[in-house]
Amino acid sequence: MYQYTSLWDRAIRFTQELSMINSYEAAGKHAVIAYVEKLLRNETSAAVTIYDADTDEPFLIASLKPEGAVFKFLLEGHLDVVSPEGMEKPFDGIIEDGYLCGRGVSDMKGGAAAQLAAFMAAANDDGLKQEIYLMFSTDEEYAGAEIKKALTEGLLPKVDFTMIAEPTDKKLVIAHKGEAWAEVEFFGKSAHSSIPWEGQNAIYMAARFIEKLRTRIQEIQEQANEYGTPTMSVGVVSGGSSPNVVPPYAKLRIDIRYLPGQDYRQYEATLQEVLSDCQKEWPELKGSVKITGNWNSLLTCLDEPVLKRVEKIIAASTGRPAEYTTLKGWGEGGYINMFGIPTVYYGPGDGSYSHKPDERIEIQRIPLVAKTYYEILRELCF
């Protein structure tokens, strides 16, 4: 085992111990929350509450609330991971050549551990003047609904600023695309495959739709800007029950990624237009378009006052100017941004390792980011 000394080195230990818990499974999600809860209750005076403890996906909120506070700051992260499939030793906590290896170490147990260490250090300092909150979810990889629930139901107040420790390579992420899922269904008519002209093949309908959609996708991607490229991708095609039956039903499931400032409904309208174009050419084609999920985009303006202060603190802490970037995927900041809360991502992990069989994190990055988070808390809340 690695030898630990200061609280900042303990951030490495927190990461290693968290990485040895299989939080892809429900039992592991409870175990990581219990691990954090025990540390906070034993070593701080923070108020700690576990929500949804009777479900497969509990989440934790800890708070420090001095009297007379006028500012609220949130550290937020997730402790669940994607499937460890394809990894030889996903939960062994192996440190090798300066890297901690395993599922979730980069995305984002290393960042969560840095936040935890900073929060614990602040909790044991005198002179706290503003409110600090720490929230860890366990549903981000497949839903991300817990932070939305916490804010909607008042489990968290509407804070003034949020930082999320996703793997950003120690850069400040101020924007990411939104995500929506759509289903397009096609309704044909079954017939025996030996007399297909007596039916209407729903899979052929779906194929015609995909062919026309590809042209529209090229047009959509031409809207690229500094925040990324909007995309639309057919991810699932289903239909038919047997080779000797003309399929009466088919369904497409489509992933949509839209830019900050755009509305997912414009892409729903695009799908409906494509369907209408198909119906003009094929009157018997019947279909429907439905949005089945939406996860908001994020955009925090560079002139946001708290962000400007965070930028200066990072520069002073690291000895180099803060760098800005965008996130290619989606994160819980999209939901937080729905509530009008300025939000950024800042974490020690390298996103290029996320979700991959060789996921790893450079261990010395973890205490450096923990120290930076602590200095942000000291500057903004003391």
The 8 nearest C-alpha neighbors of each residue, nearest first, counted from 0:
[[1, 2, 94, 93, 12, 92, 3, 15],
 [0, 2, 3, 12, 94, 11, 15, 8],
 [3, 1, 0, 4, 8, 12, 9, 11],
 [4, 2, 8, 9, 1, 5, 12, 11],
 [3, 5, 8, 6, 2, 9, 7, 12],
 [6, 4, 8, 7, 9, 3, 10, 366],
 [5, 7, 9, 8, 10, 116, 4, 120],
 [6, 8, 366, 9, 10, 5, 369, 370],
 [9, 7, 5, 10, 3, 11, 6, 4],
 [8, 10, 12, 6, 11, 7, 3, 13],
 [9, 11, 13, 8, 7, 112, 12, 113],
 [12, 10, 14, 9, 8, 13, 15, 365],
 [11, 13, 9, 15, 14, 10, 16, 8],
 [14, 12, 10, 16, 11, 15, 112, 17],
 [15, 13, 11, 17, 109, 12, 112, 16],
 [14, 16, 12, 18, 92, 17, 13, 11],
 [17, 15, 13, 19, 18, 14, 12, 92],
 [16, 18, 14, 19, 15, 20, 13, 31],
 [19, 17, 15, 16, 20, 92, 90, 14],
 [18, 20, 90, 16, 92, 17, 91, 21],
 [19, 21, 18, 17, 22, 27, 90, 31],
 [22, 20, 27, 23, 24, 90, 19, 18],
 [23, 21, 27, 28, 79, 24, 20, 80],
 [22, 24, 80, 21, 79, 81, 82, 27],
 [23, 25, 22, 27, 26, 21, 28, 55],
 [24, 26, 55, 28, 27, 29, 56, 22],
 [27, 25, 29, 28, 24, 30, 22, 55],
 [26, 28, 22, 30, 21, 29, 24, 25],
 [29, 27, 22, 25, 30, 31, 26, 137],
 [28, 30, 26, 32, 27, 31, 33, 57],
 [29, 31, 27, 33, 28, 32, 34, 26],
 [32, 30, 34, 33, 28, 29, 27, 17],
 [31, 33, 29, 35, 34, 30, 36, 28],
 [32, 34, 36, 30, 31, 35, 37, 29],
 [33, 35, 31, 37, 32, 36, 30, 38],
 [36, 34, 38, 32, 37, 33, 39, 31],
 [35, 37, 33, 39, 34, 38, 40, 32],
 [38, 36, 40, 34, 35, 39, 41, 33],
 [39, 37, 35, 41, 36, 40, 42, 34],
 [38, 40, 36, 43, 42, 37, 41, 35],
 [39, 41, 37, 38, 42, 43, 36, 44],
 [42, 40, 38, 39, 37, 43, 44, 36],
 [41, 43, 39, 40, 38, 44, 119, 123],
 [44, 42, 39, 45, 40, 122, 41, 119],
 [43, 45, 46, 40, 122, 42, 39, 123],
 [46, 44, 63, 43, 62, 47, 61, 122],
 [45, 47, 62, 61, 44, 63, 48, 40],
 [48, 46, 61, 60, 45, 62, 49, 36],
 [47, 49, 60, 59, 61, 50, 46, 36],
 [50, 48, 59, 58, 52, 60, 57, 51],
 [49, 51, 52, 58, 57, 59, 48, 60],
 [52, 50, 57, 53, 54, 58, 56, 49],
 [51, 53, 57, 50, 54, 49, 56, 58],
 [54, 52, 51, 55, 57, 56, 50, 29],
 [55, 53, 56, 51, 52, 57, 25, 50],
 [54, 56, 25, 57, 53, 28, 26, 29],
 [55, 57, 54, 137, 138, 28, 25, 58],
 [58, 56, 51, 52, 50, 54, 137, 29],
 [59, 57, 136, 50, 49, 135, 137, 51],
 [60, 58, 49, 135, 134, 48, 50, 32],
 [59, 61, 134, 48, 133, 47, 49, 62],
 [62, 60, 47, 133, 46, 132, 45, 48],
 [63, 61, 132, 46, 45, 131, 64, 133],
 [62, 64, 131, 45, 130, 132, 65, 46],
 [63, 65, 130, 62, 66, 131, 129, 68],
 [66, 64, 128, 68, 129, 130, 67, 63],
 [67, 65, 68, 64, 128, 129, 130, 69],
 [66, 68, 65, 69, 128, 129, 64, 130],
 [69, 67, 129, 66, 128, 70, 65, 130],
 [68, 70, 129, 67, 71, 130, 128, 66],
 [71, 69, 129, 68, 130, 159, 72, 158],
 [72, 70, 130, 158, 159, 131, 129, 73],
 [71, 73, 131, 160, 158, 159, 161, 132],
 [74, 72, 132, 161, 133, 131, 75, 160],
 [73, 75, 133, 162, 161, 163, 132, 134],
 [76, 74, 134, 163, 133, 135, 73, 162],
 [77, 75, 135, 163, 111, 164, 136, 134],
 [76, 78, 136, 135, 137, 79, 139, 107],
 [79, 77, 137, 108, 136, 135, 80, 107],
 [78, 80, 137, 22, 77, 23, 138, 28],
 [81, 79, 23, 103, 22, 140, 78, 82],
 [80, 82, 23, 140, 83, 354, 79, 103],
 [81, 83, 84, 23, 80, 354, 102, 85],
 [84, 82, 86, 89, 102, 85, 81, 356],
 [85, 83, 82, 86, 356, 87, 89, 81],
 [84, 86, 356, 83, 87, 355, 82, 89],
 [87, 85, 356, 89, 84, 83, 88, 357],
 [86, 88, 89, 85, 356, 84, 83, 90],
 [89, 87, 91, 90, 86, 101, 93, 92],
 [90, 88, 101, 102, 86, 83, 91, 87],
 [89, 91, 19, 101, 92, 88, 18, 20],
 [92, 90, 19, 93, 88, 89, 101, 18],
 [93, 91, 15, 19, 90, 18, 101, 100],
 [92, 94, 91, 100, 99, 95, 101, 15],
 [95, 93, 99, 98, 100, 92, 97, 96],
 [94, 96, 98, 97, 93, 99, 100, 361],
 [97, 95, 98, 94, 99, 361, 362, 93],
 [96, 98, 95, 361, 362, 94, 99, 363],
 [99, 97, 361, 95, 360, 362, 94, 96],
 [98, 100, 94, 360, 359, 93, 362, 361],
 [101, 99, 359, 93, 358, 98, 94, 92],
 [102, 100, 89, 90, 358, 104, 359, 103],
 [101, 103, 89, 104, 358, 83, 90, 80],
 [102, 104, 106, 80, 105, 107, 108, 101],
 [105, 103, 108, 109, 106, 102, 107, 101],
 [104, 106, 348, 107, 360, 103, 109, 359],
 [107, 105, 103, 353, 104, 166, 108, 165],
 [106, 108, 105, 110, 109, 165, 103, 104],
 [107, 109, 111, 104, 110, 14, 103, 112],
 [110, 108, 14, 112, 104, 107, 111, 105],
 [109, 111, 164, 113, 346, 107, 112, 108],
 [110, 112, 108, 114, 113, 109, 76, 115],
 [113, 111, 115, 109, 10, 114, 110, 14],
 [114, 112, 369, 110, 116, 111, 115, 10],
 [115, 113, 111, 117, 112, 116, 369, 118],
 [114, 116, 112, 118, 113, 117, 111, 119],
 [117, 115, 119, 113, 114, 118, 10, 112],
 [118, 116, 373, 114, 120, 119, 369, 115],
 [117, 119, 115, 121, 120, 116, 114, 122],
 [120, 118, 122, 116, 121, 117, 115, 43],
 [119, 121, 117, 123, 122, 118, 116, 124],
 [122, 120, 118, 124, 123, 119, 117, 373],
 [121, 123, 119, 120, 124, 43, 118, 45],
 [122, 124, 121, 120, 43, 119, 125, 44],
 [125, 123, 121, 122, 120, 126, 127, 119],
 [126, 124, 127, 123, 122, 121, 381, 128],
 [125, 127, 381, 128, 124, 380, 65, 129],
 [126, 128, 381, 125, 129, 380, 65, 124],
 [129, 127, 381, 380, 68, 65, 126, 130],
 [130, 128, 68, 380, 70, 127, 71, 69],
 [129, 131, 64, 71, 63, 68, 70, 72],
 [132, 130, 72, 63, 62, 73, 71, 129],
 [133, 131, 62, 73, 61, 74, 72, 63],
 [132, 134, 74, 61, 60, 73, 75, 62],
 [135, 133, 60, 75, 59, 74, 61, 76],
 [134, 136, 76, 77, 59, 58, 75, 78],
 [135, 137, 77, 58, 138, 78, 145, 76],
 [136, 138, 79, 78, 56, 77, 139, 58],
 [137, 139, 143, 142, 140, 136, 141, 56],
 [140, 138, 143, 142, 141, 137, 77, 136],
 [139, 141, 138, 142, 81, 80, 143, 79],
 [140, 142, 139, 138, 143, 81, 144, 79],
 [143, 141, 139, 144, 138, 140, 145, 294],
 [144, 142, 139, 138, 145, 331, 141, 140],
 [143, 145, 147, 142, 146, 148, 138, 139],
 [146, 144, 148, 147, 143, 149, 136, 138],
 [145, 147, 149, 148, 144, 150, 143, 331],
 [148, 146, 144, 145, 150, 149, 334, 151],
 [147, 149, 145, 151, 146, 150, 152, 144],
 [150, 148, 154, 146, 155, 147, 152, 151],
 [149, 151, 153, 155, 147, 148, 152, 154],
 [152, 150, 148, 153, 149, 147, 154, 155],
 [153, 151, 149, 150, 154, 148, 155, 147],
 [152, 154, 155, 150, 151, 156, 149, 157],
 [155, 153, 149, 152, 150, 156, 151, 148],
 [156, 154, 153, 150, 149, 157, 158, 152],
 [157, 155, 158, 153, 150, 154, 71, 149],
 [156, 158, 155, 159, 150, 340, 338, 71],
 [157, 159, 71, 156, 160, 72, 73, 340],
 [160, 158, 71, 72, 340, 70, 157, 341],
 [159, 161, 341, 72, 158, 342, 340, 73],
 [162, 160, 73, 342, 74, 72, 341, 343],
 [161, 163, 343, 74, 344, 342, 75, 73],
 [162, 164, 344, 75, 76, 165, 74, 345],
 [165, 163, 346, 110, 345, 344, 76, 111],
 [164, 166, 346, 107, 163, 167, 344, 106],
 [165, 167, 348, 346, 350, 349, 347, 106],
 [168, 166, 346, 169, 170, 345, 349, 165],
 [167, 169, 349, 348, 347, 170, 166, 346],
 [170, 168, 347, 167, 346, 345, 171, 368],
 [171, 169, 322, 167, 168, 323, 345, 172],
 [172, 170, 323, 345, 344, 322, 324, 173],
 [173, 171, 344, 324, 325, 343, 323, 174],
 [172, 174, 343, 299, 298, 325, 171, 324],
 [175, 173, 298, 297, 325, 172, 326, 299],
 [176, 174, 326, 297, 325, 296, 329, 327],
 [177, 175, 296, 258, 257, 259, 256, 329],
 [296, 176, 178, 295, 257, 256, 294, 258],
 [179, 177, 256, 294, 255, 293, 257, 295],
 [178, 180, 293, 255, 292, 294, 254, 256],
 [181, 179, 254, 292, 291, 253, 290, 255],
 [180, 182, 290, 253, 291, 289, 252, 254],
 [181, 183, 252, 289, 251, 288, 253, 290],
 [182, 184, 288, 251, 287, 250, 289, 252],
 [183, 185, 250, 286, 287, 249, 182, 251],
 [186, 184, 286, 249, 201, 248, 285, 250],
 [187, 185, 248, 285, 247, 201, 286, 184],
 [188, 186, 247, 199, 201, 200, 248, 185],
 [187, 189, 247, 199, 198, 200, 190, 186],
 [188, 190, 247, 245, 198, 246, 199, 244],
 [191, 189, 198, 245, 244, 195, 197, 192],
 [192, 190, 244, 193, 194, 245, 195, 243],
 [191, 193, 243, 244, 195, 194, 245, 190],
 [192, 194, 191, 195, 243, 190, 244, 196],
 [195, 193, 192, 196, 191, 197, 190, 198],
 [196, 194, 192, 197, 198, 190, 193, 191],
 [197, 195, 198, 194, 199, 190, 192, 193],
 [198, 196, 195, 194, 190, 199, 189, 191],
 [199, 197, 188, 190, 189, 196, 195, 200],
 [198, 200, 188, 187, 201, 189, 247, 197],
 [201, 199, 203, 246, 202, 245, 187, 247],
 [200, 202, 187, 204, 248, 247, 249, 203],
 [203, 201, 205, 204, 200, 249, 206, 238],
 [204, 202, 206, 201, 200, 205, 207, 199],
 [205, 203, 201, 207, 202, 206, 208, 284],
 [204, 206, 202, 208, 203, 207, 209, 201],
 [205, 207, 203, 209, 208, 204, 202, 210],
 [208, 206, 210, 204, 205, 209, 203, 211],
 [207, 209, 205, 211, 206, 210, 212, 204],
 [210, 208, 212, 206, 211, 207, 213, 205],
 [209, 211, 207, 208, 212, 213, 206, 214],
 [212, 210, 208, 209, 213, 214, 207, 273],
 [211, 213, 209, 215, 214, 210, 208, 216],
 [214, 212, 216, 215, 211, 210, 209, 217],
 [215, 213, 217, 212, 216, 211, 218, 210],
 [214, 216, 218, 212, 217, 213, 219, 211],
 [217, 215, 219, 213, 218, 214, 212, 231],
 [216, 218, 220, 215, 214, 219, 213, 221],
 [217, 219, 215, 221, 216, 220, 214, 222],
 [220, 218, 216, 221, 217, 222, 215, 229],
 [221, 219, 222, 217, 229, 218, 228, 223],
 [220, 222, 218, 219, 223, 217, 228, 229],
 [223, 221, 220, 219, 224, 228, 229, 218],
 [224, 222, 228, 221, 227, 220, 229, 225],
 [223, 225, 226, 227, 222, 228, 258, 221],
 [226, 224, 227, 223, 228, 325, 324, 258],
 [227, 225, 224, 325, 174, 258, 175, 228],
 [228, 226, 224, 225, 223, 229, 258, 176],
 [227, 229, 223, 220, 230, 224, 222, 226],
 [230, 228, 257, 256, 220, 258, 223, 219],
 [231, 229, 256, 255, 220, 228, 232, 219],
 [230, 232, 255, 254, 216, 256, 253, 233],
 [231, 233, 254, 253, 234, 230, 255, 216],
 [234, 232, 253, 252, 235, 254, 251, 231],
 [233, 235, 253, 252, 232, 254, 236, 251],
 [236, 234, 252, 251, 233, 237, 253, 250],
 [237, 235, 251, 250, 252, 234, 238, 249],
 [236, 238, 250, 249, 235, 251, 239, 202],
 [239, 237, 249, 248, 250, 202, 246, 240],
 [238, 240, 246, 241, 248, 249, 247, 237],
 [239, 241, 238, 246, 242, 244, 243, 245],
 [240, 242, 243, 244, 239, 246, 245, 192],
 [243, 241, 244, 240, 192, 245, 239, 246],
 [242, 244, 192, 241, 191, 245, 193, 240],
 [245, 243, 191, 192, 241, 242, 246, 190],
 [244, 246, 189, 190, 192, 200, 191, 195],
 [247, 245, 239, 200, 189, 248, 201, 244],
 [248, 246, 187, 188, 189, 201, 186, 200],
 [249, 247, 186, 201, 246, 185, 238, 187],
 [250, 248, 238, 185, 201, 202, 237, 184],
 [249, 251, 184, 237, 183, 236, 185, 238],
 [252, 250, 236, 183, 182, 235, 253, 184],
 [251, 253, 182, 235, 181, 234, 233, 236],
 [252, 254, 233, 181, 232, 234, 180, 182],
 [253, 255, 180, 232, 231, 179, 233, 181],
 [256, 254, 231, 179, 178, 230, 180, 257],
 [257, 255, 178, 230, 229, 177, 176, 231],
 [258, 256, 229, 177, 176, 261, 178, 255],
 [257, 259, 176, 261, 229, 260, 177, 226],
 [260, 258, 296, 261, 176, 298, 297, 257],
 [259, 261, 258, 262, 296, 298, 257, 297],
 [262, 260, 258, 259, 257, 263, 265, 296],
 [263, 261, 264, 265, 260, 257, 266, 258],
 [262, 264, 265, 266, 257, 261, 179, 267],
 [265, 263, 267, 266, 262, 268, 290, 269],
 [266, 264, 268, 267, 263, 262, 269, 261],
 [267, 265, 269, 268, 264, 263, 270, 255],
 [266, 268, 264, 270, 269, 265, 271, 263],
 [267, 269, 271, 265, 266, 270, 272, 264],
 [270, 268, 266, 272, 271, 267, 273, 265],
 [271, 269, 273, 267, 272, 268, 274, 266],
 [270, 272, 268, 274, 269, 273, 275, 288],
 [273, 271, 269, 275, 274, 270, 268, 276],
 [274, 272, 276, 270, 275, 271, 269, 277],
 [273, 275, 271, 277, 272, 276, 270, 278],
 [274, 276, 272, 278, 277, 273, 271, 279],
 [277, 275, 273, 279, 274, 278, 272, 280],
 [278, 276, 274, 280, 275, 279, 281, 273],
 [277, 279, 281, 282, 275, 280, 276, 284],
 [280, 278, 276, 277, 281, 282, 275, 274],
 [279, 281, 278, 277, 282, 276, 284, 275],
 [280, 282, 278, 284, 283, 279, 277, 204],
 [283, 281, 278, 284, 279, 280, 285, 277],
 [284, 282, 281, 285, 278, 199, 187, 280],
 [285, 283, 282, 281, 278, 204, 286, 187],
 [286, 284, 186, 185, 283, 187, 287, 278],
 [285, 287, 185, 184, 186, 284, 183, 288],
 [286, 288, 184, 183, 289, 185, 285, 271],
 [289, 287, 183, 182, 271, 184, 270, 290],
 [288, 290, 182, 181, 291, 183, 287, 267],
 [291, 289, 181, 292, 180, 182, 288, 267],
 [292, 290, 181, 180, 289, 182, 293, 179],
 [293, 291, 180, 179, 290, 294, 181, 178],
 [294, 292, 179, 178, 295, 180, 291, 177],
 [295, 293, 178, 177, 179, 333, 296, 334],
 [296, 294, 177, 333, 334, 293, 178, 297],
 [177, 295, 297, 176, 333, 259, 175, 294],
 [298, 296, 333, 174, 175, 336, 259, 332],
 [297, 299, 174, 173, 259, 300, 175, 296],
 [300, 298, 173, 341, 342, 174, 301, 297],
 [301, 299, 302, 303, 298, 173, 341, 306],
 [300, 302, 303, 299, 306, 307, 173, 304],
 [301, 303, 300, 304, 307, 306, 299, 305],
 [302, 304, 306, 300, 301, 305, 307, 299],
 [305, 303, 307, 306, 302, 308, 301, 309],
 [306, 304, 308, 307, 303, 309, 160, 379],
 [305, 307, 309, 303, 308, 304, 310, 301],
 [308, 306, 310, 304, 305, 309, 303, 311],
 [307, 309, 305, 311, 306, 310, 312, 304],
 [310, 308, 306, 312, 311, 307, 313, 305],
 [309, 311, 307, 313, 308, 312, 321, 306],
 [312, 310, 314, 308, 309, 313, 315, 307],
 [311, 313, 309, 315, 314, 310, 316, 375],
 [314, 312, 316, 310, 315, 311, 317, 321],
 [313, 315, 320, 319, 311, 312, 317, 318],
 [314, 316, 312, 318, 313, 317, 311, 319],
 [317, 315, 313, 314, 371, 318, 312, 374],
 [318, 316, 314, 319, 315, 313, 371, 367],
 [319, 317, 315, 314, 316, 320, 313, 321],
 [318, 320, 314, 317, 321, 315, 313, 316],
 [321, 319, 314, 322, 318, 313, 310, 311],
 [320, 322, 314, 310, 313, 319, 323, 170],
 [323, 321, 170, 171, 320, 324, 169, 310],
 [324, 322, 171, 170, 172, 321, 173, 325],
 [323, 325, 172, 171, 170, 173, 322, 326],
 [326, 324, 172, 174, 175, 173, 226, 327],
 [327, 325, 175, 328, 172, 174, 324, 329],
 [328, 326, 175, 325, 329, 176, 227, 226],
 [329, 327, 326, 175, 330, 176, 177, 178],
 [328, 330, 175, 176, 177, 327, 178, 326],
 [331, 329, 332, 333, 328, 139, 143, 175],
 [330, 332, 333, 334, 143, 335, 139, 146],
 [333, 331, 335, 330, 334, 336, 342, 297],
 [332, 334, 295, 297, 296, 336, 331, 335],
 [333, 335, 337, 336, 332, 331, 147, 295],
 [336, 334, 332, 337, 333, 338, 340, 331],
 [335, 337, 340, 333, 339, 338, 334, 332],
 [338, 336, 334, 335, 339, 333, 295, 340],
 [339, 337, 336, 340, 335, 334, 157, 150],
 [338, 340, 336, 337, 341, 335, 157, 159],
 [339, 341, 336, 338, 160, 342, 159, 335],
 [342, 340, 160, 299, 336, 161, 339, 159],
 [343, 341, 161, 162, 160, 340, 332, 299],
 [344, 342, 173, 162, 172, 163, 171, 161],
 [343, 345, 163, 172, 162, 164, 171, 165],
 [346, 344, 164, 171, 167, 169, 170, 163],
 [345, 347, 164, 166, 110, 165, 167, 169],
 [348, 346, 169, 364, 168, 365, 110, 166],
 [349, 347, 166, 105, 168, 360, 346, 167],
 [348, 350, 168, 166, 351, 352, 167, 105],
 [349, 351, 166, 353, 352, 348, 167, 168],
 [350, 352, 349, 353, 355, 358, 354, 166],
 [353, 351, 358, 350, 355, 349, 359, 354],
 [354, 352, 350, 355, 351, 106, 358, 105],
 [353, 355, 352, 81, 358, 356, 102, 106],
 [354, 356, 358, 357, 353, 352, 102, 351],
 [357, 355, 86, 358, 85, 354, 83, 84],
 [356, 358, 355, 359, 352, 100, 86, 101],
 [359, 357, 352, 355, 356, 101, 353, 100],
 [360, 358, 100, 99, 105, 104, 101, 98],
 [361, 359, 98, 105, 99, 348, 362, 104],
 [362, 360, 98, 363, 364, 97, 99, 359],
 [361, 363, 98, 364, 365, 360, 97, 99],
 [364, 362, 365, 361, 366, 367, 97, 11],
 [363, 365, 367, 362, 347, 361, 366, 368],
 [364, 366, 368, 363, 367, 362, 347, 113],
 [367, 365, 7, 369, 368, 364, 8, 10],
 [368, 366, 364, 370, 369, 365, 371, 363],
 [367, 369, 371, 370, 365, 366, 347, 372],
 [368, 370, 113, 366, 372, 367, 371, 117],
 [369, 371, 373, 367, 368, 372, 366, 374],
 [372, 370, 368, 374, 373, 369, 316, 375],
 [371, 373, 375, 369, 374, 370, 117, 368],
 [372, 374, 117, 370, 376, 371, 375, 377],
 [373, 375, 377, 371, 376, 372, 378, 370],
 [376, 374, 372, 378, 373, 377, 379, 371],
 [377, 375, 373, 379, 374, 380, 378, 372],
 [376, 378, 374, 381, 375, 380, 379, 373],
 [379, 377, 375, 376, 380, 374, 381, 312],
 [380, 378, 376, 377, 375, 381, 129, 308],
 [379, 381, 129, 376, 377, 128, 378, 127],
 [380, 127, 128, 377, 126, 378, 379, 129]]
